[in-house]
Amino acid sequence: MMTSNYSVGMETLLQQHLISPAGASPGKEQQAAGVGILLQIMMLVLSFVLGHVLRRHRFYYLPEASASLLIGLIVGGLANVSNTETNIRAWFNFHEEFFFLFLLPPIILYPFSGFSLAPKPFFSNFGAIVTFAILGTLISSIVTGILVYIGGVTYLMYRLPFVECLMFGALISATDPVTVLSIFQELGTDTNLYALVFGESVLNDAMAISLYRTMSLVRSHASSGQNFFVVILRFLETFVGSMSAGVGVGFMSALISLSIDYYNINLLKNHLYDYAGLDIDNLQNLECCLFVLFPYFSYMLAEGLGLSGIVSILFTGIVMKHYTYSNLSDNSQRFVSAFFHLISSLAETFVFIYMGFDIAMEQHSWSHIGFIFFSVISIGVARAANVFSCAYLVNMVRPPNRKIPSKHQKALWYSGLRGAMAFALALQSIHDLPEGHGQTIFSATTAIVVLTVLLIGGSTGTMLEALEVVGDGHDAHDGALVESFDEPNGYIAPSYGGESSSGNKLKMKLKEFHKSAASFTALDRNYLTPFFTSQGGEDDEEGKIRSIHSNRNGCLARIMKGQTT
């Protein structure tokens, strides 16, 4: 799987960046490295300052991500036409291994760090998010692959084999709505719509990567039915194994943070001495370090076992958000939120600069314009099939007051931008596919990324105003779609009166699935949450949290008072 690819890729990365080429002195190579890193820092500073100015003046036609991409494109274009030294330009080459290992994990962890999204809107819409991310991504990949293949068969575009069309469908189905979400926050869009778009994009990345690798395995194996089913079994094994590893590491982190939490409280209760404050600081530093390290432990564990690190770290983040985060002290919660916000902002901005620079520097195959044009139409149709079919299934289960409205479905369809994940997978396809095929897919993906980020990202504010979803309600507790864990889920057993139509049978099965999900919610509320967190239950949950923190603050206040006197 990806472990061997990473080892080869990192070796190549080291050879390109750390080993001096023949004839180049170490001093000159170090100077080139310094110049390359200096240019990257300057572009980061320019992107953050320009993004701040654009937000301050509420200029939504050029979002921060679009500005970062343009900066990378402009600087890359200037470097391409100028006589820039090769050893300096090498520092700007986009390496998919560097992206997957260092840039993607903090971006995935950010929504689960407690800063960007309140847990209630995310988990109350979790069933819908999973439906859009898993089933929807599968629908989008298949529809895109079939349409691209039909276009090739009918000579409307460059023809690719069917499996390679499915690989293209999988990689181009990875959404990256960073631009849209930043405007959502600025304009105060409905919190549940934000949760659906955000959650779907995060889970969608893991599903797109798994589908791409599965199609790559199908292509590499003989095209017999037995091998195909073996590959499908391997896909399920990898996905379930990665999910299990991530959930296991997440629960382990919750237990360790819970033990630190109890030790923290006992220390304050029983040892009110001058050094107690120092011990508290050490414990808070310990729980912050562990909270940051456990997701990366999950990622590397999965990669070491030949599984998917992205899927593993995703589910680790979900579990840690729901259980581990509540065990942290107030200071630790503020620190990890600010920390993940910082590294996520740096990673996202750097990715778009990195991507823009590489787009301008790479060699592209623009001879197949029809492939690019038809691909844009295909992903629009596939995105519509994804969103509207999944929304129909979700609304069949939800009560009338919680159905996803039509204007939110249209906003979901419009927010399917393509970004760094699709670009990285397309760059990887150059090595996975025959010469010409991978280059065509990479050029098409590059055009789609630039088109969606600049045009769709820049018109998001106008779209939100046209759909009248601006100011729909920024408080998660007031939204019509919110379903609290502390309230009944509104499930009512359907009565079909002896009807046996296929539609009613499907609706009955979906209702039964929803009921089982409700039973899991009760299991989580009654057993998992009390066991893995310092919360005692739904009745006195908030009271206990306030009591714990007030005890800590009161004890610390008494310690400080004793020191001053």
C-alpha positions as CSV (number, residue, x, y, z in Angstrom):
1,M,0.0,0.0,0.0
2,M,1.1,3.5,0.7
3,T,3.9,2.8,3.1
4,S,6.3,1.6,0.4
5,N,5.3,4.6,-1.8
6,Y,6.1,6.9,1.1
7,S,9.5,5.3,1.7
8,V,10.4,5.6,-2.0
9,G,8.9,9.1,-2.2
10,M,10.7,10.4,0.9
11,E,14.0,8.9,-0.4
12,T,13.4,10.8,-3.7
13,L,12.6,13.9,-1.6
14,L,15.8,13.7,0.3
15,Q,17.8,13.1,-2.8
16,Q,16.3,16.2,-4.4
17,H,16.5,18.5,-1.4
18,L,19.2,17.3,0.9
19,I,21.9,15.7,-1.3
20,S,23.9,18.0,-3.4
21,P,24.0,17.2,-7.1
22,A,27.2,16.5,-8.8
23,G,29.3,19.5,-9.2
24,A,27.4,21.6,-6.7
25,S,29.2,22.7,-3.6
26,P,27.5,22.2,-0.2
27,G,27.6,26.0,0.5
28,K,25.8,26.8,-2.8
29,E,23.2,24.1,-2.1
30,Q,22.6,25.5,1.4
31,Q,22.2,29.0,-0.1
32,A,19.7,27.7,-2.6
33,A,17.7,26.1,0.2
34,G,17.7,29.3,2.1
35,V,16.5,31.3,-0.8
36,G,13.7,28.7,-1.6
37,I,12.5,28.7,2.0
38,L,12.7,32.5,2.2
39,L,10.5,32.8,-0.9
40,Q,7.9,30.3,0.6
41,I,7.8,32.3,3.9
42,M,7.4,35.6,1.9
43,M,4.5,34.1,0.0
44,L,2.9,32.8,3.2
45,V,3.2,36.3,4.8
46,L,1.7,37.9,1.7
47,S,-1.2,35.4,1.6
48,F,-2.1,36.0,5.3
49,V,-1.9,39.8,5.0
50,L,-3.9,39.8,1.7
51,G,-6.5,37.4,3.2
52,H,-6.9,39.6,6.2
53,V,-7.4,42.7,4.1
54,L,-9.9,41.0,1.9
55,R,-11.9,39.7,4.9
56,R,-11.8,43.1,6.6
57,H,-13.3,44.8,3.5
58,R,-15.7,41.9,3.0
59,F,-14.5,41.3,-0.6
60,Y,-15.8,37.8,-1.2
61,Y,-15.1,37.7,-4.9
62,L,-11.5,36.7,-4.1
63,P,-11.4,34.4,-1.0
64,E,-8.2,33.8,0.9
65,A,-7.6,30.3,-0.7
66,S,-8.1,31.8,-4.2
67,A,-5.7,34.6,-3.4
68,S,-3.1,32.0,-2.2
69,L,-3.5,30.0,-5.3
70,L,-3.1,33.1,-7.5
71,I,0.0,34.1,-5.6
72,G,1.5,30.7,-6.3
73,L,0.5,30.8,-9.9
74,I,2.0,34.3,-10.4
75,V,5.3,33.6,-8.6
76,G,5.5,30.2,-10.4
77,G,4.9,31.8,-13.8
78,L,7.6,34.4,-13.1
79,A,10.1,31.7,-12.0
80,N,9.2,29.6,-15.1
81,V,9.9,32.4,-17.6
82,S,13.0,33.7,-15.7
83,N,16.4,32.1,-15.4
84,T,15.8,30.7,-11.9
85,E,18.3,28.2,-10.8
86,T,17.1,24.6,-10.9
87,N,18.2,23.8,-7.3
88,I,16.0,26.8,-6.1
89,R,13.0,25.7,-8.2
90,A,13.3,22.2,-6.8
91,W,12.1,23.4,-3.4
92,F,8.7,24.3,-4.9
93,N,7.9,21.0,-6.5
94,F,4.7,19.5,-5.2
95,H,5.4,16.1,-3.7
96,E,2.3,14.1,-2.9
97,E,4.2,12.2,-0.1
98,F,5.0,15.5,1.7
99,F,1.3,16.5,1.3
100,F,-0.1,13.2,2.7
101,L,2.5,13.0,5.5
102,F,2.8,16.5,6.8
103,L,0.1,18.9,5.4
104,L,-3.1,16.8,5.2
105,P,-3.2,15.5,8.9
106,P,-3.5,18.9,10.6
107,I,-6.2,19.9,8.0
108,I,-8.2,16.8,8.8
109,L,-7.7,17.2,12.6
110,Y,-8.8,20.9,12.7
111,P,-12.6,20.3,12.7
112,F,-12.1,17.8,15.6
113,S,-9.8,20.0,17.7
114,G,-12.8,21.9,19.3
115,F,-12.1,25.2,17.6
116,S,-14.0,25.3,14.3
117,L,-17.2,23.4,14.9
118,A,-19.3,22.8,17.9
119,P,-19.8,19.0,18.6
120,K,-23.6,19.1,18.7
121,P,-24.3,20.2,15.0
122,F,-21.7,17.8,13.7
123,F,-22.8,14.7,15.6
124,S,-26.5,15.4,15.3
125,N,-26.0,15.4,11.6
126,F,-23.5,12.6,11.6
127,G,-25.9,10.1,9.8
128,A,-26.4,12.6,7.0
129,I,-22.7,13.4,6.8
130,V,-21.8,9.7,6.5
131,T,-24.4,9.2,3.8
132,F,-23.1,12.1,1.7
133,A,-19.5,11.2,2.3
134,I,-19.5,7.4,1.7
135,L,-22.6,6.6,-0.4
136,G,-22.5,10.0,-2.2
137,T,-18.8,9.8,-3.0
138,L,-19.3,6.3,-4.4
139,I,-22.2,7.6,-6.6
140,S,-20.1,10.6,-7.7
141,S,-17.1,8.4,-8.6
142,I,-19.1,5.9,-10.6
143,V,-21.2,8.5,-12.4
144,T,-18.1,10.5,-13.4
145,G,-16.2,7.4,-14.5
146,I,-19.1,6.2,-16.7
147,L,-19.8,9.6,-18.3
148,V,-16.1,10.1,-19.1
149,Y,-15.9,6.6,-20.6
150,I,-19.0,7.2,-22.6
151,G,-17.5,10.5,-23.9
152,G,-14.4,8.6,-25.0
153,V,-16.4,5.8,-26.7
154,T,-18.5,8.3,-28.6
155,Y,-15.3,10.2,-29.7
156,L,-16.3,13.3,-27.9
157,M,-13.1,13.3,-25.9
158,Y,-9.8,11.5,-25.3
159,R,-10.6,7.8,-24.7
160,L,-9.3,6.1,-21.5
161,P,-9.9,2.5,-20.4
162,F,-12.9,2.0,-18.1
163,V,-10.9,1.3,-15.0
164,E,-8.8,4.4,-15.5
165,C,-12.0,6.4,-16.0
166,L,-13.1,5.1,-12.6
167,M,-9.7,6.1,-11.1
168,F,-10.3,9.6,-12.5
169,G,-13.8,9.6,-11.1
170,A,-12.5,8.6,-7.6
171,L,-9.8,11.3,-7.5
172,I,-11.9,14.1,-8.9
173,S,-14.7,13.3,-6.3
174,A,-12.5,14.5,-3.5
175,T,-13.9,17.9,-2.5
176,D,-12.1,20.7,-0.7
177,P,-14.5,23.5,0.2
178,V,-12.1,25.6,2.2
179,T,-13.0,28.7,0.3
180,V,-16.8,28.1,0.6
181,L,-16.6,27.4,4.3
182,S,-14.6,30.6,5.1
183,I,-17.4,32.6,3.4
184,F,-20.0,30.5,5.3
185,Q,-18.5,31.7,8.5
186,E,-18.2,35.3,7.5
187,L,-21.8,35.6,6.3
188,G,-23.3,33.6,9.2
189,T,-24.8,30.7,7.3
190,D,-26.9,28.1,9.1
191,T,-24.7,26.0,11.4
192,N,-26.2,22.7,10.2
193,L,-25.5,23.5,6.6
194,Y,-21.9,24.4,7.6
195,A,-21.7,21.0,9.5
196,L,-22.9,19.1,6.5
197,V,-20.5,20.7,4.1
198,F,-17.6,20.5,6.5
199,G,-18.2,16.9,7.7
200,E,-18.8,15.6,4.2
201,S,-15.6,17.1,2.8
202,V,-13.5,15.6,5.6
203,L,-14.9,12.1,5.3
204,N,-15.1,12.4,1.6
205,D,-11.3,12.7,1.4
206,A,-10.8,9.3,3.1
207,M,-13.4,7.7,0.9
208,A,-11.9,9.1,-2.3
209,I,-8.4,7.9,-1.4
210,S,-9.7,4.4,-0.7
211,L,-11.7,4.2,-3.9
212,Y,-8.7,5.5,-5.9
213,R,-6.4,2.8,-4.5
214,T,-9.0,0.2,-5.0
215,M,-9.4,1.1,-8.7
216,S,-5.6,1.1,-8.9
217,L,-5.4,-2.4,-7.5
218,V,-8.1,-3.5,-9.9
219,R,-6.1,-2.2,-12.8
220,S,-2.9,-3.8,-11.6
221,H,-4.5,-7.3,-11.2
222,A,-5.7,-9.6,-14.0
223,S,-9.3,-8.7,-15.0
224,S,-10.9,-11.9,-13.8
225,G,-14.0,-12.0,-11.6
226,Q,-12.1,-13.7,-8.7
227,N,-9.4,-11.1,-8.6
228,F,-12.0,-8.3,-8.7
229,F,-13.8,-9.7,-5.7
230,V,-10.5,-10.2,-3.9
231,V,-9.8,-6.5,-4.5
232,I,-13.2,-5.5,-3.2
233,L,-12.6,-7.6,-0.1
234,R,-9.2,-5.9,0.3
235,F,-10.9,-2.5,0.1
236,L,-13.4,-3.4,2.9
237,E,-10.6,-4.9,4.9
238,T,-8.5,-1.8,4.6
239,F,-11.3,0.6,5.4
240,V,-12.7,-1.4,8.3
241,G,-9.2,-2.1,9.7
242,S,-8.2,1.6,9.4
243,M,-11.4,2.7,11.1
244,S,-10.9,0.1,13.9
245,A,-7.4,1.3,14.5
246,G,-8.5,4.9,14.6
247,V,-11.3,4.3,17.0
248,G,-9.1,2.1,19.2
249,V,-6.4,4.8,19.5
250,G,-9.1,7.4,20.1
251,F,-10.6,5.4,23.0
252,M,-7.1,4.8,24.4
253,S,-6.5,8.5,24.4
254,A,-9.8,9.1,26.1
255,L,-8.9,6.7,29.0
256,I,-5.4,8.2,29.4
257,S,-6.8,11.8,29.5
258,L,-9.5,10.6,31.9
259,S,-6.8,9.2,34.3
260,I,-4.9,12.5,34.0
261,D,-8.1,14.4,34.7
262,Y,-8.8,12.4,37.9
263,Y,-5.2,12.7,39.1
264,N,-5.4,16.5,38.4
265,I,-8.5,16.8,40.6
266,N,-7.1,14.6,43.4
267,L,-3.9,16.6,43.4
268,L,-5.9,19.8,44.0
269,K,-8.1,18.2,46.6
270,N,-5.4,16.5,48.7
271,H,-2.1,18.5,48.1
272,L,-2.8,22.2,48.5
273,Y,0.9,23.1,48.8
274,D,3.1,25.6,47.1
275,Y,4.2,23.0,44.4
276,A,0.7,21.9,43.5
277,G,0.4,24.7,41.0
278,L,3.6,23.5,39.3
279,D,2.3,20.0,39.1
280,I,-1.0,21.2,37.6
281,D,1.0,23.0,34.9
282,N,3.0,19.9,34.2
283,L,-0.2,17.8,33.9
284,Q,-1.7,20.3,31.5
285,N,1.4,20.3,29.4
286,L,1.3,16.5,29.4
287,E,-2.4,16.2,28.3
288,C,-1.8,18.8,25.6
289,C,1.2,16.9,24.2
290,L,-0.7,13.6,24.3
291,F,-3.7,15.2,22.5
292,V,-1.5,16.4,19.7
293,L,0.6,13.2,19.4
294,F,-2.2,10.5,19.5
295,P,-3.6,11.3,16.1
296,Y,-0.2,11.1,14.5
297,F,0.4,7.8,16.4
298,S,-2.9,6.5,14.8
299,Y,-1.8,7.7,11.3
300,M,1.6,6.0,11.5
301,L,0.2,2.9,13.1
302,A,-2.2,2.4,10.2
303,E,0.5,3.1,7.6
304,G,2.8,0.6,9.4
305,L,0.1,-2.1,9.2
306,G,-0.5,-1.5,5.5
307,L,-3.8,0.3,6.1
308,S,-5.0,3.8,5.3
309,G,-3.6,6.5,7.6
310,I,-6.1,9.1,6.4
311,V,-9.1,6.9,7.4
312,S,-7.4,6.0,10.7
313,I,-6.6,9.6,11.7
314,L,-10.1,10.7,10.7
315,F,-11.9,8.3,13.1
316,T,-9.3,9.1,15.8
317,G,-10.2,12.7,15.5
318,I,-14.0,11.9,15.7
319,V,-13.5,9.9,18.9
320,M,-11.1,12.3,20.5
321,K,-13.5,15.2,19.7
322,H,-16.4,13.4,21.3
323,Y,-14.6,11.9,24.4
324,T,-11.0,13.0,24.9
325,Y,-11.6,16.8,24.4
326,S,-14.1,17.0,27.2
327,N,-11.5,15.5,29.6
328,L,-9.1,18.3,29.1
329,S,-8.9,21.3,31.4
330,D,-10.0,24.7,30.3
331,N,-6.5,25.9,29.6
332,S,-5.6,22.7,27.7
333,Q,-8.8,23.0,25.6
334,R,-7.9,26.5,24.6
335,F,-4.4,25.6,23.8
336,V,-5.1,22.6,21.5
337,S,-7.9,24.6,19.8
338,A,-5.5,27.5,19.1
339,F,-2.7,25.1,18.2
340,F,-4.7,23.1,15.6
341,H,-6.2,26.3,14.2
342,L,-2.6,27.7,13.7
343,I,-1.1,24.7,12.0
344,S,-4.3,24.1,10.0
345,S,-4.2,27.7,8.7
346,L,-0.5,27.4,7.8
347,A,-1.0,24.0,6.1
348,E,-4.1,25.1,4.1
349,T,-2.4,28.4,2.9
350,F,0.8,26.6,2.1
351,V,-1.0,23.9,0.2
352,F,-2.7,26.4,-2.1
353,I,0.5,28.4,-2.7
354,Y,2.4,25.1,-3.2
355,M,-0.2,23.9,-5.6
356,G,-0.4,27.2,-7.6
357,F,3.4,27.3,-7.9
358,D,3.6,23.7,-9.1
359,I,0.7,24.2,-11.6
360,A,2.7,27.0,-13.2
361,M,6.0,25.0,-13.2
362,E,4.7,21.5,-14.3
363,Q,4.5,20.4,-17.9
364,H,0.9,19.9,-18.9
365,S,-0.9,18.2,-21.8
366,W,-3.3,20.8,-23.2
367,S,-3.9,18.9,-26.5
368,H,-7.1,17.3,-25.2
369,I,-9.3,20.3,-24.4
370,G,-12.4,18.2,-25.1
371,F,-11.4,15.9,-22.2
372,I,-11.2,18.9,-19.8
373,F,-14.5,20.4,-21.0
374,F,-16.4,17.1,-20.9
375,S,-14.9,16.4,-17.4
376,V,-16.2,19.6,-16.0
377,I,-19.8,18.8,-17.2
378,S,-19.4,15.2,-15.9
379,I,-18.4,16.2,-12.4
380,G,-21.3,18.7,-12.3
381,V,-23.8,16.0,-13.2
382,A,-22.2,13.5,-10.8
383,R,-22.2,16.0,-7.9
384,A,-26.0,16.6,-8.5
385,A,-26.6,12.8,-8.5
386,N,-24.6,12.6,-5.3
387,V,-26.3,15.4,-3.4
388,F,-29.9,15.1,-4.4
389,S,-30.1,11.3,-4.2
390,C,-28.5,11.2,-0.8
391,A,-30.6,14.1,0.5
392,Y,-33.7,12.2,-0.7
393,L,-32.7,9.1,1.3
394,V,-31.9,11.3,4.4
395,N,-35.2,13.1,4.2
396,M,-37.1,9.8,4.0
397,V,-35.8,9.0,7.5
398,R,-36.0,12.4,9.1
399,P,-39.1,13.9,10.6
400,P,-40.7,16.8,8.7
401,N,-39.1,19.5,10.9
402,R,-35.6,18.1,10.3
403,K,-35.6,17.5,6.5
404,I,-32.8,19.1,4.5
405,P,-34.5,22.0,2.6
406,S,-34.1,22.4,-1.1
407,K,-32.0,25.5,-0.9
408,H,-29.5,23.7,1.4
409,Q,-29.2,20.9,-1.1
410,K,-28.4,23.4,-3.9
411,A,-25.8,25.0,-1.6
412,L,-24.3,21.6,-1.0
413,W,-24.2,20.9,-4.7
414,Y,-22.5,24.3,-5.4
415,S,-19.9,23.9,-2.7
416,G,-18.2,20.8,-4.2
417,L,-14.9,22.5,-5.0
418,R,-11.9,20.5,-6.0
419,G,-8.6,21.2,-4.3
420,A,-5.4,19.8,-2.9
421,M,-6.6,16.2,-2.4
422,A,-7.6,15.8,-6.1
423,F,-4.5,17.5,-7.2
424,A,-2.2,15.2,-5.1
425,L,-4.0,12.1,-6.4
426,A,-3.8,13.3,-10.0
427,L,-0.1,13.9,-9.5
428,Q,0.2,10.4,-8.2
429,S,-1.7,9.0,-11.3
430,I,1.2,10.2,-13.5
431,H,3.3,7.4,-11.9
432,D,0.4,4.9,-11.7
433,L,-0.9,5.1,-15.3
434,P,0.8,4.7,-18.7
435,E,2.5,7.7,-20.3
436,G,0.0,10.1,-21.7
437,H,-3.0,8.8,-19.7
438,G,-1.8,10.1,-16.4
439,Q,-0.6,13.4,-17.9
440,T,-4.1,13.9,-19.4
441,I,-5.8,13.3,-16.1
442,F,-3.4,15.6,-14.3
443,S,-3.9,18.4,-16.8
444,A,-7.7,18.0,-16.5
445,T,-7.6,18.0,-12.7
446,T,-5.4,21.1,-12.7
447,A,-7.8,23.0,-14.9
448,I,-10.8,21.8,-12.7
449,V,-9.1,22.9,-9.5
450,V,-8.2,26.3,-10.8
451,L,-11.7,26.8,-12.3
452,T,-13.6,25.7,-9.2
453,V,-11.4,27.5,-6.7
454,L,-11.3,30.8,-8.5
455,L,-14.8,31.0,-10.2
456,I,-17.0,29.0,-7.8
457,G,-15.1,30.2,-4.7
458,G,-15.4,33.8,-5.9
459,S,-19.2,33.5,-6.6
460,T,-20.1,31.7,-3.3
461,G,-21.3,34.9,-1.6
462,T,-23.6,35.7,-4.6
463,M,-24.9,32.1,-4.5
464,L,-25.7,32.2,-0.8
465,E,-27.6,35.5,-1.2
466,A,-29.5,34.1,-4.2
467,L,-30.5,31.0,-2.3
468,E,-31.4,33.2,0.7
469,V,-29.4,31.1,3.2
470,V,-27.4,34.0,4.5
471,G,-28.2,34.6,8.2
472,D,-30.3,31.4,8.4
473,G,-29.2,31.1,12.0
474,H,-25.8,31.0,13.4
475,D,-26.8,29.3,16.7
476,A,-26.9,25.6,16.5
477,H,-29.5,25.4,19.2
478,D,-32.0,27.4,17.2
479,G,-31.7,25.7,13.9
480,A,-34.5,23.6,12.6
481,L,-32.3,20.8,11.7
482,V,-30.6,20.3,15.0
483,E,-31.1,17.0,16.8
484,S,-29.8,17.0,20.3
485,F,-28.4,13.9,21.9
486,D,-30.3,14.7,25.0
487,E,-33.7,14.7,23.4
488,P,-35.8,12.0,21.8
489,N,-35.0,11.5,18.2
490,G,-38.6,11.8,17.0
491,Y,-38.7,8.3,15.5
492,I,-42.2,7.0,14.9
493,A,-42.8,3.5,13.7
494,P,-44.4,3.7,10.3
495,S,-47.7,2.0,9.5
496,Y,-48.0,0.8,6.0
497,G,-51.4,-0.8,6.1
498,G,-50.4,-3.9,4.2
499,E,-48.9,-2.0,1.3
500,S,-45.9,-3.8,-0.2
501,S,-44.6,-1.3,-2.8
502,S,-40.8,-1.2,-3.3
503,G,-40.7,2.5,-2.2
504,N,-42.4,1.7,1.1
505,K,-40.1,-1.3,1.7
506,L,-37.1,1.0,1.2
507,K,-38.6,3.6,3.5
508,M,-39.2,0.9,6.2
509,K,-35.6,-0.3,6.0
510,L,-34.3,3.2,6.3
511,K,-36.6,3.8,9.3
512,E,-35.2,0.6,10.9
513,F,-31.7,1.8,10.3
514,H,-32.5,5.2,11.8
515,K,-34.0,3.4,14.9
516,S,-30.8,1.4,15.3
517,A,-28.8,4.6,15.1
518,A,-31.0,6.1,17.8
519,S,-30.2,3.0,20.0
520,F,-26.5,3.7,19.4
521,T,-27.1,7.3,20.6
522,A,-28.7,5.9,23.8
523,L,-25.7,3.5,24.2
524,D,-23.3,6.4,23.9
525,R,-25.2,8.6,26.3
526,N,-25.8,6.0,29.0
527,Y,-22.6,3.9,28.8
528,L,-19.8,5.2,26.6
529,T,-19.8,8.9,27.6
530,P,-19.8,8.1,31.4
531,F,-17.1,5.5,31.0
532,F,-14.7,7.5,28.7
533,T,-15.2,11.0,30.1
534,S,-15.5,12.7,33.4
535,Q,-19.2,13.4,32.7
536,G,-21.6,11.3,34.8
537,G,-24.7,11.3,32.6
538,E,-27.1,13.4,30.7
539,D,-28.9,14.8,33.8
540,D,-25.9,16.2,35.7
541,E,-23.4,16.3,32.8
542,E,-23.0,20.1,32.7
543,G,-23.2,20.5,36.4
544,K,-20.3,18.1,36.9
545,I,-18.2,19.8,34.3
546,R,-18.8,23.2,36.0
547,S,-18.1,21.6,39.4
548,I,-14.8,20.1,38.3
549,H,-13.6,23.4,36.7
550,S,-14.8,25.5,39.7
551,N,-13.0,23.1,42.1
552,R,-9.8,23.5,40.0
553,N,-10.1,27.3,39.8
554,G,-11.0,27.6,43.5
555,C,-8.1,25.5,44.6
556,L,-5.7,27.3,42.4
557,A,-7.0,30.6,43.8
558,R,-6.4,29.4,47.4
559,I,-2.9,28.3,46.4
560,M,-2.1,31.7,44.9
561,K,-3.6,33.5,47.9
562,G,-1.5,31.4,50.3
563,Q,1.6,32.3,48.3
564,T,1.0,36.0,48.4
565,T,0.3,36.0,52.1
